[in-house]
Each structure stands twice: as C-alpha cells, then as structure tokens.
Amino acid sequence: MHKVVLFTLVLCLIAVVNCGEMIKPTLTLEKTEFAPGEEIKVTFAAPSSYTENAWVGIIPSETPHGDEGVNDQYDIAYEYLQKQTAGVLTFTAPGQAGSYDFRMHDTDDDGKEVAAVSFQVKVVTEGAGFELEKTTFKPGEEIRLTFTAPVTFGPRAWVGIIPSDVPHGSEDENDRHDIAYQYLEKRTQGLLTFIAPEKPGKYDFRLHDTDDNGNEITHIEFTVK
C-alpha cells in the first residue's frame, strides 16, 4: 500500500514539473494604445525552467528582435520574473509617442527573446483645457486656474507656470524653465491655485501629460504687471 501511495505521489510530482516546463512563454495586453505616462498591465506566462533573472522589458519596436543583449541596450523599463510562471506586471507608458514592444527574455545573462507583444503610445489632447477668470494679475496675486484633463493621464501629469518666450512643445524644456508647478494626481478636472510671479511679464500655464520626457498638451497665457 505504501509503495502505491509513493508511486502515485511521484507521478503527480512529475506531472507538475512537466506542466511547468511545458508552459509557453506569452505576453498579453487588454488594449494596445496608451497615453504617455498611463499605467500598463501586461499579463505573462513563463516556463518554470526560466532563471530568476528572466525579464520583461519595454523596447522600441524598431529594435531588431531576438537578441537579449541588444534588447537590454535599448530597454526603457524592465521587471524580473523571479521564477514566477504567471502573473501581471505593471509598467508606465513611455513619455514619447511611438511604437513599442513588451519583450520577454529567458535570462539577462546572454539570453534570448522568447515572446513579444506590441503597443502604441499616442498623445491625447481631447478633453484637455484651461480657464481663467481674467488674464492680467499683479505680482504675488493669487491665480485660480480651472482645468480639465484626459482620464488616461497618469498621476504625474502636471501644470506649470512657464515664461511665454520659452518654445512650446517639449515637456523637458518646460520643466527646465517652470516657475511653479502642480501634479494633477489623476484628477480629470478641478481648480488649481497659484501665486503670480513677482517679475512682470508674459507667462503661460502649460499642461503636460507626464513629467518623464512627456509632451505639452495645451496652454493659456496671462500677464503680470
């Protein structure tokens, strides 16, 4: 009787091990378009034979497929699987619009790419806007800014006061010149309170989709005098 039980346990163990080894590496997404800075959840499955440092990374789609070492040079973000055979990994969409892949690798030690899924990052402007009760303020005066923002914006979308002579478009450039700023923290509408700059001149409130090399989405001008 004991031999039968032991034999059965061995068969069960072999079945479990074989099942883990037979899992096909896969990556899946619930959707394939995201806004810069938006949260992305990628579902994965991986064989149990993979090492702890098997990893999934975000790679620009133009990067040639196959070589783990090449992907490692160009990854924007990554997570190790740590011997997990299934689960969900959470990433943040890149700040720049474009085509990207999630790519899985069996190890980070001269390994190989074993699975991939593509997605697009697109700048979203619909639903973004500002309103001011007036456009001229005294130095140090309180400014109440009403805003709306797309629901896809991440928590680090931000609004800043930028001198109007700073060229428009680049979040990184605006970040270098901002006089004051506030994060939206996933709010899609509301009221932000700022203090007008002490130096007279022309300024903008500028909205950005993320603070990680993102994009300027919209702006409104005001004057301090």
N, CA and C of each residue as an Amber inpcrd file, in Angstrom:
protein
   675
   0.8360000  -1.2090000   0.0000000   0.0000000   0.0000000   0.0000000
   0.8660000   1.2520000   0.0000000   1.9050000   1.2560000   0.8420000
   2.7910000   2.4080000   0.9170000   3.4890000   2.6470000  -0.4110000
   3.8460000   1.5470000  -1.0910000   4.5220000   1.6760000  -2.3800000
   3.6000000   2.3110000  -3.4130000   2.3090000   1.9520000  -3.3650000
   1.3400000   2.5100000  -4.3150000   1.1850000   4.0070000  -4.0970000
   1.0800000   4.4090000  -2.8200000   0.9410000   5.8330000  -2.4930000
   2.1720000   6.6040000  -2.9360000   3.3580000   6.0440000  -2.6460000
   4.6020000   6.7050000  -3.0270000   4.7030000   6.8420000  -4.5390000
   4.3360000   5.7950000  -5.2590000   4.3810000   5.8220000  -6.7240000
   3.4320000   6.8880000  -7.2700000   2.2540000   6.9810000  -6.6550000
   1.2670000   7.9860000  -7.0850000   1.7970000   9.3950000  -6.8540000
   2.4340000   9.6250000  -5.7040000   2.9920000  10.9420000  -5.4020000
   4.0900000  11.3160000  -6.3910000   4.9200000  10.3400000  -6.7410000
   5.9930000  10.5900000  -7.7110000   5.4090000  10.9710000  -9.0620000
   4.3630000  10.2540000  -9.4850000   3.7200000  10.5660000 -10.7610000
   3.1320000  11.9730000 -10.7510000   2.5150000  12.3510000  -9.6320000
   1.9350000  13.6980000  -9.5130000   3.0210000  14.7590000  -9.5930000
   4.1490000  14.5100000  -8.9160000   5.2530000  15.4620000  -8.9250000
   5.8140000  15.6220000 -10.3290000   5.9720000  14.5030000 -11.0270000
   6.4740000  14.5520000 -12.4020000   5.5170000  15.3380000 -13.2890000
   4.2220000  15.1280000 -13.0730000   3.2150000  15.8310000 -13.8780000
   3.2840000  17.3300000 -13.6490000   3.4480000  17.7430000 -12.3730000
   3.5350000  19.1690000 -12.0510000   4.7680000  19.7880000 -12.6830000
   5.9070000  19.0980000 -12.5660000   7.1540000  19.6100000 -13.1390000
   7.0440000  19.7340000 -14.6480000   6.5090000  18.6670000 -15.2790000
   6.3690000  18.6980000 -16.7330000   5.4230000  19.7950000 -17.1820000
   4.3580000  20.0000000 -16.4030000   3.3960000  21.0500000 -16.7380000
   4.0590000  22.4170000 -16.7070000   4.8930000  22.6490000 -15.6680000
   5.5930000  23.9260000 -15.5620000   6.5550000  24.1400000 -16.7070000
   7.2170000  23.0550000 -17.1300000   8.1820000  23.1760000 -18.2150000
   7.5020000  23.3390000 -19.5660000   6.2410000  22.8760000 -19.6690000
   5.5290000  22.9280000 -20.9440000   4.8180000  24.2580000 -21.1690000
   4.7850000  25.1350000 -20.1610000   4.1250000  26.4260000 -20.3280000
   4.8080000  27.2160000 -21.4390000   4.0190000  27.7110000 -22.3560000
   4.5600000  28.5090000 -23.4550000   4.7180000  29.9570000 -23.0090000
   5.8710000  30.5830000 -23.2580000   6.0380000  31.9850000 -22.8630000
   5.1130000  32.8940000 -23.6690000   4.3120000  33.6850000 -22.9710000
   3.3710000  34.5850000 -23.6440000   3.2840000  35.9150000 -22.9050000
   2.9220000  36.9550000 -23.6530000   2.6480000  38.2830000 -23.1190000
   1.3510000  38.7730000 -23.7490000   0.4280000  39.2790000 -22.9350000
  -0.8420000  39.7740000 -23.4660000  -1.2080000  41.1030000 -22.8120000
  -1.9390000  41.9280000 -23.5770000  -2.4060000  43.2330000 -23.1170000
  -3.9130000  43.3260000 -23.3100000  -4.5810000  44.0830000 -22.4300000
  -6.0210000  44.2830000 -22.5730000  -6.3370000  45.2540000 -23.7010000
  -5.3980000  46.1540000 -24.0100000  -5.5400000  47.0700000 -25.1340000
  -4.1530000  47.3730000 -25.6660000  -4.0770000  48.0390000 -26.8110000
  -2.7740000  48.2430000 -27.4470000  -2.4480000  49.7120000 -27.6960000
  -3.2620000  50.6360000 -27.1830000  -2.9690000  52.0600000 -27.2920000
  -3.0210000  52.6980000 -25.9120000  -2.0010000  53.5000000 -25.6050000
  -1.8920000  54.1290000 -24.2940000  -1.4330000  55.5720000 -24.4520000
  -1.7860000  56.3930000 -23.4740000  -1.2970000  57.7630000 -23.4200000
   0.0590000  57.7850000 -22.7210000   0.9050000  58.7630000 -23.0160000
   2.1720000  58.8750000 -22.2810000   1.9300000  58.9290000 -20.7750000
   2.6790000  58.1340000 -20.0280000   2.5400000  58.1200000 -18.5780000
   1.3990000  57.2770000 -18.0490000   0.6060000  56.6770000 -18.9320000
  -0.5230000  55.8470000 -18.4910000  -0.0140000  54.5170000 -17.9260000
  -0.7220000  53.9870000 -16.9400000  -0.3670000  52.6840000 -16.3690000
  -0.6950000  51.5760000 -17.3650000   0.2250000  50.6190000 -17.5080000
   0.0220000  49.4680000 -18.3860000   0.1860000  48.1960000 -17.5610000
  -0.7810000  47.2960000 -17.6880000  -0.6830000  45.9890000 -17.0350000
  -0.5040000  44.9300000 -18.1230000   0.5860000  44.1910000 -18.0450000
   0.8690000  43.1400000 -19.0210000   0.8200000  41.7880000 -18.3090000
   0.0170000  40.8760000 -18.8610000  -0.1230000  39.5310000 -18.3030000
   0.8970000  38.6070000 -18.9620000   1.5490000  37.7760000 -18.1540000
   2.5960000  36.9100000 -18.6960000   2.4180000  35.4660000 -18.2440000
   2.9720000  34.5650000 -19.0300000   3.1520000  33.1660000 -18.6450000
   4.5580000  32.7720000 -19.0580000   5.2280000  31.9640000 -18.2280000
   6.6160000  31.5920000 -18.4980000   6.9020000  30.2040000 -17.9380000
   7.7430000  29.4210000 -18.6000000   8.1110000  28.0910000 -18.0880000
   8.8270000  28.1830000 -16.7430000   8.6610000  27.1660000 -15.9260000
   9.3100000  27.1400000 -14.6160000  10.8180000  26.9660000 -14.7300000
  11.2870000  26.5580000 -15.8960000  12.7210000  26.3440000 -16.0930000
  13.4990000  27.6520000 -16.2440000  12.7900000  28.7780000 -16.4310000
  13.4880000  30.0540000 -16.5950000  14.1580000  30.4630000 -15.2840000
  15.2820000  31.1540000 -15.3920000  16.0210000  31.5970000 -14.2150000
  15.3050000  32.7650000 -13.5330000  15.7530000  33.1070000 -12.3250000
  15.1480000  34.2170000 -11.5880000  15.2880000  35.5430000 -12.3270000
  16.3580000  35.6670000 -13.1260000  16.5710000  36.9370000 -13.8150000
  16.0010000  36.9490000 -15.2330000  15.0850000  36.0170000 -15.5340000
  14.2890000  36.1810000 -16.7520000  13.5460000  37.5070000 -16.6180000
  13.3870000  38.2240000 -17.7220000  12.8370000  39.5700000 -17.5830000
  11.9460000  39.9710000 -18.7460000  11.0960000  40.9660000 -18.4500000
  10.2270000  41.5810000 -19.4490000  10.5570000  43.0620000 -19.4920000
  10.7430000  43.5870000 -20.6930000  11.0940000  44.9990000 -20.8150000
  10.3160000  45.6900000 -21.9160000  10.2660000  47.0190000 -21.8230000
   9.7030000  47.8480000 -22.8900000  10.8430000  48.2250000 -23.8280000
  10.6850000  47.8680000 -25.1040000  11.7220000  48.0910000 -26.1070000
  11.0970000  48.8260000 -27.2950000  11.7360000  49.8680000 -27.8290000
  11.2190000  50.4850000 -29.0610000  11.0760000  49.4400000 -30.1650000
   9.9540000  49.4810000 -30.8910000   9.6490000  48.4300000 -31.8680000
  10.6650000  48.3330000 -32.9950000  11.3630000  49.4390000 -33.2910000
  12.3350000  49.3770000 -34.3870000  13.5990000  48.6070000 -34.0120000
  13.7590000  48.2720000 -32.7290000  14.9120000  47.4760000 -32.3050000
  14.7780000  46.0550000 -32.8440000  15.8000000  45.5120000 -33.5110000
  15.7100000  44.1480000 -34.0560000  15.3710000  43.1270000 -32.9690000
  14.5480000  42.1500000 -33.3250000  14.1260000  41.1150000 -32.3800000
  15.1700000  40.0050000 -32.2540000  15.1000000  39.2920000 -31.1170000
  15.8370000  38.0470000 -30.9680000  16.9540000  38.0500000 -29.9570000
  17.7890000  39.0770000 -29.9590000  18.9940000  39.0930000 -29.1260000
  18.7120000  39.8040000 -27.8070000  18.8040000  39.0780000 -26.6980000
  18.5550000  39.6680000 -25.3790000  19.5300000  40.7890000 -25.0770000
  20.7850000  40.6250000 -25.5010000  21.7880000  41.6490000 -25.2420000
  21.4650000  42.9590000 -25.9340000  20.9660000  42.8870000 -27.1670000
  20.5740000  44.0920000 -27.9020000  19.3700000  44.7410000 -27.2360000
  18.3630000  43.9310000 -26.8860000  17.1860000  44.4760000 -26.2040000
  17.5660000  45.1620000 -24.8950000  18.5350000  44.5810000 -24.1970000
  18.9840000  45.1410000 -22.9220000  19.5900000  46.5340000 -23.1110000
  20.2000000  46.7680000 -24.2530000  20.8040000  48.0730000 -24.5290000
  19.7530000  49.1570000 -24.7490000  18.5630000  48.7530000 -25.2140000
  17.5530000  49.7320000 -25.6120000  16.3150000  49.7430000 -24.7130000
  16.2870000  48.9130000 -23.6590000  15.0740000  48.8680000 -22.8400000
  14.8370000  50.1950000 -22.1290000  13.5750000  50.5690000 -22.0450000
  13.1540000  51.8080000 -21.3860000  12.7640000  51.5270000 -19.9420000
  12.2330000  50.3390000 -19.7020000  11.8770000  49.8800000 -18.3530000
  11.8570000  48.3610000 -18.3790000  12.0320000  47.7300000 -17.2120000
  12.0330000  46.2680000 -17.1730000  11.6350000  45.7710000 -15.7870000
  11.2070000  44.5070000 -15.7500000  10.8880000  43.8140000 -14.5000000
  11.3900000  42.3740000 -14.6140000  11.9870000  41.8550000 -13.5240000
  12.3830000  40.4470000 -13.4820000  11.1750000  39.5800000 -13.1190000
  11.1340000  38.3620000 -13.6630000  10.0280000  37.4510000 -13.3680000
  10.2180000  36.7300000 -12.0400000  11.4540000  36.5660000 -11.5840000
  11.7560000  35.9780000 -10.2720000  11.0950000  34.6080000 -10.0840000
  11.2040000  33.7730000 -11.1170000  10.7060000  32.3880000 -11.1060000
   9.1820000  32.2760000 -11.1200000   8.4830000  33.3730000 -11.2940000
   7.0340000  33.2930000 -11.4290000   6.6890000  32.7040000 -12.8000000
   5.7020000  31.8410000 -12.8300000   5.2920000  31.2420000 -14.0990000
   4.0540000  31.9150000 -14.6910000   3.4140000  32.7770000 -13.9200000
   2.2490000  33.5140000 -14.4210000   2.0030000  34.7060000 -13.5100000
   1.4280000  35.7570000 -14.0770000   1.1310000  36.9230000 -13.2620000
   0.8930000  38.1580000 -14.1030000   0.8690000  39.3010000 -13.4300000
   0.6450000  40.5870000 -14.0840000   1.7480000  41.5470000 -13.6490000
   2.3750000  42.2010000 -14.6080000   3.4050000  43.2010000 -14.3380000
   2.8430000  44.5790000 -14.6690000   3.1880000  45.5650000 -13.8490000
   2.6900000  46.9270000 -14.0480000   3.8210000  47.8400000 -14.4910000
   3.5950000  48.5220000 -15.6020000   4.5660000  49.4560000 -16.1560000
   3.8940000  50.8150000 -16.3610000   4.7100000  51.8110000 -16.6860000
   4.2210000  53.1330000 -17.0720000   4.5840000  53.3700000 -18.5270000
   3.6120000  53.8120000 -19.3250000   3.8600000  54.0430000 -20.7470000
   4.9500000  55.0940000 -20.9400000   5.8170000  54.9120000 -21.9310000
   6.8610000  55.9110000 -22.2070000   6.2720000  57.2930000 -22.4660000
   7.0750000  58.3160000 -22.2130000   6.6110000  59.6830000 -22.3890000
   6.4870000  60.1200000 -23.8310000   7.2390000  59.4880000 -24.7200000
   7.2300000  59.8780000 -26.1220000   6.3130000  58.9730000 -26.9380000
   5.5390000  59.5940000 -27.8340000   4.6660000  58.8200000 -28.7130000
   5.4990000  57.9130000 -29.6150000   4.9260000  56.7600000 -29.9790000
   5.6380000  55.8480000 -30.8620000   5.1760000  54.4220000 -30.6840000
   5.8690000  53.5150000 -31.3640000   5.5580000  52.0890000 -31.3100000
   6.5780000  51.3800000 -30.4250000   6.0730000  50.5620000 -29.5010000
   6.9300000  49.8670000 -28.5440000   6.4970000  48.4070000 -28.4300000
   7.3790000  47.5890000 -27.8690000   7.0640000  46.1910000 -27.5750000
   7.3310000  45.9030000 -26.1050000   6.5310000  45.0090000 -25.5390000
   6.9540000  44.2740000 -24.3560000   7.6380000  43.0180000 -24.8750000
   8.8570000  42.7590000 -24.4140000   9.5920000  41.5760000 -24.8500000
  10.0560000  40.7780000 -23.6290000   9.8390000  39.4670000 -23.6860000
  10.2610000  38.5790000 -22.6060000  11.5640000  37.8860000 -22.9870000
  12.4370000  37.6800000 -21.9690000  13.7370000  37.0430000 -22.1810000
  13.9420000  35.9630000 -21.1280000  14.5580000  34.8570000 -21.5250000
  14.6910000  33.7160000 -20.6160000  15.7400000  33.9270000 -19.5310000
  16.6420000  34.8850000 -19.7260000  17.6510000  35.2550000 -18.7320000
  18.2480000  36.5900000 -19.1530000  18.8800000  37.2870000 -18.2110000
  19.5730000  38.5210000 -18.5990000  21.0740000  38.2870000 -18.7550000
  21.4560000  37.0230000 -18.8110000  22.8650000  36.6550000 -18.9730000
  23.0560000  36.0320000 -20.3540000  23.1490000  36.9090000 -21.3740000
  23.3410000  36.4530000 -22.7500000  22.2260000  35.5010000 -23.1760000
  20.9770000  35.9080000 -22.8790000  19.8300000  35.0540000 -23.1790000
  19.2470000  35.3160000 -24.5510000  17.9640000  34.9480000 -24.6930000
  17.2840000  35.1720000 -25.9650000  15.8710000  35.6920000 -25.7080000
  15.3640000  36.4180000 -26.6760000  13.9820000  36.8990000 -26.6300000
  13.0600000  35.7260000 -26.9360000  12.0080000  35.5510000 -26.1060000
  11.1490000  34.3750000 -26.2550000   9.6850000  34.7230000 -26.5200000
   9.2930000  35.9850000 -26.3160000   7.9080000  36.3880000 -26.5700000
   7.8570000  37.9040000 -26.6950000   6.8330000  38.4020000 -27.3930000
   6.6940000  39.8500000 -27.5660000   5.2470000  40.2110000 -27.8650000
   4.8650000  41.4240000 -27.4770000   3.5710000  41.9860000 -27.8470000
   3.7720000  43.4870000 -28.0470000   3.1730000  44.0310000 -29.0960000
   3.3870000  45.4360000 -29.4570000   2.2720000  46.3300000 -28.9260000
   2.6020000  47.6100000 -28.7240000   1.6050000  48.6040000 -28.3410000
   2.0420000  49.9710000 -28.8460000   1.0940000  50.8910000 -28.8760000
   1.3400000  52.2490000 -29.3440000   1.1530000  53.2450000 -28.2030000
   2.0030000  54.2550000 -28.1770000   1.8120000  55.3880000 -27.2770000
   1.4090000  56.5830000 -28.1330000   0.2410000  57.1400000 -27.8390000
  -0.2790000  58.2590000 -28.6200000  -0.6170000  59.4250000 -27.7010000
  -0.2420000  60.6180000 -28.1440000  -0.5340000  61.8240000 -27.3740000
  -2.0310000  62.1010000 -27.4280000  -2.6380000  62.3010000 -26.2610000
  -4.0730000  62.5630000 -26.1590000  -4.2850000  64.0270000 -25.7870000
  -5.0400000  64.7430000 -26.6210000  -5.3280000  66.1500000 -26.3390000
  -6.8110000  66.3980000 -26.0760000  -7.6570000  65.4860000 -26.5160000
  -9.0990000  65.6630000 -26.3300000  -9.4500000  65.6640000 -24.8450000
 -10.2160000  66.6430000 -24.4390000 -10.6200000  66.7460000 -23.0420000
  -9.6890000  67.5810000 -22.1930000  -8.6340000  68.1450000 -22.7970000
  -7.6870000  68.9720000 -22.0450000  -8.0000000  70.4470000 -22.2580000
  -8.0230000  71.2260000 -21.1810000  -8.2990000  72.6480000 -21.3350000
  -8.0910000  73.4320000 -20.0510000  -7.9770000  74.7630000 -20.2010000
  -7.8030000  75.6900000 -19.0850000  -8.8290000  76.8120000 -19.1810000
  -9.1580000  77.3890000 -18.0180000  -9.9650000  78.6090000 -17.9680000
  -9.4440000  79.4980000 -16.8460000  -9.3730000  80.8060000 -17.1310000
  -9.0220000  81.8130000 -16.1340000 -10.1400000  82.8480000 -16.0690000
 -10.4160000  83.3660000 -14.8730000 -11.4330000  84.4010000 -14.7320000
 -10.9690000  85.7160000 -15.3430000  -9.6580000  85.9160000 -15.3720000
  -9.0650000  87.0870000 -16.0080000  -7.6680000  86.7160000 -16.4620000
  -7.0220000  87.5680000 -17.2430000  -5.7070000  87.2270000 -17.7950000
  -4.6160000  88.2210000 -17.4060000  -4.9270000  89.1520000 -16.5150000
  -3.9230000  90.1030000 -16.0280000  -3.9140000  90.0750000 -14.5040000
  -2.7100000  89.9540000 -13.9270000  -2.5730000  89.8250000 -12.4810000
  -1.4290000  90.7100000 -11.9890000  -1.5080000  91.0780000 -10.7180000
  -0.4280000  91.8120000 -10.0800000   0.6170000  90.8240000  -9.5540000
   1.8700000  91.2390000  -9.4290000   2.8810000  90.3530000  -8.8370000
   2.4390000  89.8620000  -7.4580000   2.5250000  88.5680000  -7.2290000
   2.1510000  87.9840000  -5.9480000   0.6650000  87.7500000  -5.7580000
  -0.1430000  88.0920000  -6.7450000  -1.5900000  87.8990000  -6.6280000
  -1.9440000  86.4150000  -6.7900000  -2.9940000  85.9890000  -6.1050000
  -3.4630000  84.6120000  -6.2380000  -4.1340000  84.4140000  -7.6010000
  -3.8210000  83.2860000  -8.2410000  -4.4260000  82.9310000  -9.5280000
  -5.1640000  81.6090000  -9.3600000  -6.4290000  81.6050000  -9.7590000
  -7.2390000  80.3850000  -9.6900000  -7.4430000  79.8730000 -11.1140000
  -6.9080000  78.6890000 -11.3650000  -6.9250000  78.0950000 -12.7010000
  -7.8410000  76.8710000 -12.7160000  -8.8510000  76.8980000 -13.5760000
  -9.7250000  75.7400000 -13.7610000  -9.1670000  74.8750000 -14.8870000
  -9.1320000  73.5620000 -14.6710000  -8.5510000  72.6720000 -15.6780000
  -9.4450000  71.4660000 -15.9350000  -9.2910000  70.8920000 -17.1230000
  -9.8090000  69.5630000 -17.4450000  -8.6680000  68.7820000 -18.0790000
  -8.6580000  67.4610000 -17.8700000  -7.5750000  66.6220000 -18.3800000
  -8.1260000  65.2540000 -18.7760000  -7.5370000  64.6090000 -19.7780000
  -7.9820000  63.2710000 -20.1820000  -7.8410000  62.2550000 -19.0510000
  -8.7450000  61.3030000 -19.0060000  -8.7320000  60.2830000 -17.9640000
  -7.5150000  59.3690000 -18.0850000  -6.9060000  59.3220000 -19.2670000
  -5.7510000  58.4430000 -19.4850000  -4.4560000  59.0020000 -18.9090000
  -4.4510000  60.2600000 -18.4850000  -3.2200000  60.8320000 -17.9390000
  -2.8310000  60.1160000 -16.6440000  -1.5270000  59.8970000 -16.4710000
  -1.0250000  59.2880000 -15.2530000  -0.9920000  60.2810000 -14.1010000
  -0.6010000  59.8280000 -12.9100000  -0.6090000  60.6980000 -11.7290000
   0.3960000  61.8420000 -11.7910000   1.3930000  61.7410000 -12.6720000
   2.4160000  62.7790000 -12.7280000   2.2520000  63.7110000 -13.9290000
   1.0510000  63.7410000 -14.4910000   0.7230000  64.8370000 -15.4020000
   0.7720000  66.1230000 -14.5810000   1.2180000  67.2260000 -15.1970000
   1.4190000  68.4180000 -14.3780000   1.1110000  69.7060000 -15.1320000
   0.8470000  70.7460000 -14.3330000   0.6040000  72.0920000 -14.8380000
   1.6750000  73.0000000 -14.2580000   2.2760000  73.8150000 -15.1070000
   3.3090000  74.7200000 -14.6250000   3.1720000  76.1150000 -15.1910000
   3.7500000  77.0810000 -14.4770000   3.8710000  78.4540000 -14.9830000
   5.2070000  78.5580000 -15.7070000   5.1410000  78.9040000 -16.9940000
   6.3320000  78.9710000 -17.8400000   6.3730000  80.3430000 -18.5090000
   7.5170000  81.0180000 -18.5470000   7.6060000  82.2710000 -19.3120000
   7.1820000  82.0420000 -20.7650000   6.4000000  82.9650000 -21.3170000
   5.8330000  82.7760000 -22.6550000   6.8820000  82.6920000 -23.7540000
   8.0930000  83.2100000 -23.5040000   9.1080000  83.1710000 -24.5570000
   9.8200000  81.8170000 -24.6510000   9.5040000  80.8880000 -23.7460000
  10.0610000  79.5320000 -23.8460000   9.3250000  78.7940000 -24.9670000
  10.0370000  78.1930000 -25.9220000   9.3780000  77.4920000 -27.0330000
   8.4070000  76.4230000 -26.5330000   7.3070000  76.2660000 -27.2510000
   6.2800000  75.2980000 -26.8690000   6.6160000  73.8890000 -27.3580000
   6.0190000  72.8860000 -26.6880000   6.0460000  71.5160000 -27.1830000
   6.7560000  70.5180000 -26.3050000   7.9610000  70.8430000 -25.8480000
   8.7710000  69.8790000 -25.1060000   8.5090000  69.9820000 -23.6080000
   8.0490000  68.8910000 -23.0100000   7.8450000  68.8690000 -21.5580000
   9.1560000  69.0580000 -20.8270000  10.2030000  68.4450000 -21.3430000
  11.5080000  68.5450000 -20.7010000  12.0100000  69.9900000 -20.6930000
  11.8100000  70.6970000 -21.8050000  12.2280000  72.0980000 -21.8830000
  11.4070000  72.9600000 -20.9270000  10.1040000  72.7250000 -20.8830000
   9.2540000  73.4700000 -19.9510000   9.6540000  73.2080000 -18.5020000
  10.0320000  71.9630000 -18.2210000  10.4350000  71.5860000 -16.8660000
  11.6640000  72.3680000 -16.4150000  12.5370000  72.6890000 -17.3500000
  13.7470000  73.4340000 -17.0020000  13.4610000  74.9050000 -16.7110000
  12.3130000  75.4030000 -17.1630000  12.0300000  76.8310000 -17.0190000
  10.8240000  77.1320000 -16.1330000  10.1800000  76.0960000 -15.5750000
   8.9660000  76.3700000 -14.8060000   9.2740000  77.1740000 -13.5480000
   8.3590000  78.0720000 -13.2260000   8.4760000  78.9260000 -12.0410000
   7.7120000  78.3130000 -10.8710000   6.6360000  77.6170000 -11.1880000
   5.8410000  76.8890000 -10.1890000   5.1100000  75.7750000 -10.9260000
   4.7500000  74.7090000 -10.2030000   4.0450000  73.6010000 -10.8520000
   3.2280000  72.8270000  -9.8220000   2.2580000  72.0620000 -10.3350000
   1.4700000  71.1520000  -9.5090000   1.1430000  69.9070000 -10.3270000
   1.1830000  68.7320000  -9.6650000   0.7720000  67.4850000 -10.3050000
  -0.7520000  67.3530000 -10.2460000  -1.3230000  66.7350000 -11.2780000
  -2.7760000  66.5370000 -11.3000000  -3.2000000  65.3110000 -10.4970000
  -2.3080000  64.3430000 -10.3190000  -2.5720000  63.1560000  -9.4980000
  -3.8640000  62.4540000  -9.9070000  -4.0170000  62.2430000 -11.2090000
  -5.1420000  61.5140000 -11.8100000  -6.4600000  62.2820000 -11.7960000
  -6.4630000  63.5290000 -11.3550000  -7.6970000  64.3180000 -11.4260000
  -7.9750000  64.7010000 -12.8790000  -9.2130000  64.6270000 -13.2810000
  -9.5930000  64.9740000 -14.6470000 -10.2120000  66.3660000 -14.7460000
 -10.4960000  66.9770000 -13.6130000 -10.9900000  68.3460000 -13.6020000
 -10.8190000  68.9140000 -12.1980000 -10.8250000  70.2390000 -12.1190000
 -10.6860000  70.8410000 -10.8030000 -10.1500000  72.2550000 -10.8670000
  -9.7260000  72.7290000  -9.7040000  -9.2310000  74.0910000  -9.5530000
  -7.8480000  74.0520000  -8.9220000  -6.8960000  74.7170000  -9.5460000
  -5.5410000  74.8260000  -9.0150000  -5.2800000  76.2800000  -8.6360000
  -4.6210000  76.4770000  -7.5070000  -4.3100000  77.8310000  -7.0450000
  -2.8070000  78.0700000  -7.1090000  -2.4260000  79.1280000  -7.8040000
  -1.0280000  79.5310000  -7.9320000  -0.8710000  80.9730000  -7.4500000
   0.3740000  81.3900000  -7.3020000   0.7140000  82.7800000  -6.9930000
   1.4310000  83.3720000  -8.2030000   0.9730000  84.5300000  -8.6520000
   1.5770000  85.1710000  -9.8190000   3.0540000  85.4650000  -9.5670000
   3.9020000  85.2940000 -10.5830000   5.3330000  85.6060000 -10.4260000
   5.5480000  87.0570000  -9.9920000   6.6420000  87.2970000  -9.2970000
   6.9620000  88.6510000  -8.8380000   7.4560000  89.5360000  -9.9830000
   8.0400000  88.9180000 -10.9990000   8.5850000  89.6890000 -12.1140000
   7.5050000  89.9380000 -13.1640000   7.2310000  91.2020000 -13.5140000
   6.2450000  91.4840000 -14.5610000   6.6470000  90.8440000 -15.8870000
   5.6450000  90.4820000 -16.6730000   5.9130000  89.8900000 -17.9750000
   4.7720000  88.9970000 -18.4190000   5.0030000  88.2960000 -19.5270000
   4.0030000  87.3840000 -20.0790000   4.3730000  85.9470000 -19.7140000
   3.3630000  85.2000000 -19.2840000   3.5640000  83.8250000 -18.8330000
   2.4590000  82.9290000 -19.3960000   2.7010000  81.6180000 -19.3180000
   1.6940000  80.6230000 -19.6930000   1.4850000  79.6510000 -18.5380000
   0.2580000  79.1600000 -18.4250000   0.0310000  77.8880000 -17.7570000
   0.1000000  76.8320000 -18.8490000   0.9280000  75.7990000 -18.6570000
   1.0790000  74.7470000 -19.6520000   0.8000000  73.3880000 -19.0080000
   0.0060000  72.5840000 -19.7100000  -0.3660000  71.2480000 -19.2380000
   0.4980000  70.2020000 -19.9350000   0.9920000  69.2170000 -19.1530000
   1.8610000  68.1610000 -19.6780000   1.3130000  66.7960000 -19.2800000
   1.4470000  65.8190000 -20.1860000   0.8500000  64.5030000 -19.9360000
   1.6400000  63.6370000 -18.9630000   2.9130000  63.9400000 -18.7480000
   3.7450000  63.2250000 -17.7850000   4.9900000  64.0640000 -17.5310000
   5.6950000  63.7820000 -16.4370000   6.9460000  64.5060000 -16.1810000
   8.1580000  63.6660000 -16.5760000   7.9350000  62.6050000 -17.3260000
   9.0170000  61.7290000 -17.7660000   9.2060000  61.8850000 -19.2720000
   9.8480000  62.9970000 -19.6590000  10.1150000  63.2610000 -21.0790000
   8.8230000  63.2430000 -21.8890000   7.7880000  63.9290000 -21.3580000
   6.4680000  63.9060000 -21.9740000   6.2380000  65.0020000 -22.9920000
   4.9800000  65.4440000 -23.0720000   4.5650000  66.3860000 -24.1050000
   3.7220000  67.5090000 -23.5050000   3.8990000  68.7140000 -24.0340000
   2.9930000  69.8060000 -23.6980000   1.6930000  69.5860000 -24.4630000
   0.5620000  69.6540000 -23.7610000  -0.7300000  69.3310000 -24.3610000
  -1.5290000  70.5780000 -24.7190000  -1.5710000  71.5480000 -23.8220000
  -2.2970000  72.7840000 -24.0860000  -1.7440000  73.8810000 -23.1870000
  -2.1560000  75.1260000 -23.4400000  -1.6710000  76.2340000 -22.6110000
  -2.6700000  77.3850000 -22.6450000  -2.5000000  78.3100000 -21.7000000
  -3.2550000  79.5550000 -21.6760000  -2.3200000  80.6520000 -21.1810000
  -2.3970000  81.8220000 -21.8020000  -1.4810000  82.9200000 -21.4880000
  -2.0750000  83.8590000 -20.4360000  -1.1810000  84.5120000 -19.6910000
  -1.5920000  85.5840000 -18.7900000  -0.4400000  86.5700000 -18.6370000
  -0.7660000  87.7430000 -18.1200000   0.2200000  88.8160000 -17.9790000
   0.3220000  89.2330000 -16.5220000   1.5350000  89.5010000 -16.0870000
   1.7790000  90.0460000 -14.7520000   2.2930000  91.4690000 -14.9280000
   1.5700000  92.4260000 -14.3080000   2.0200000  93.8310000 -14.4050000
   1.4730000  94.6480000 -13.2410000
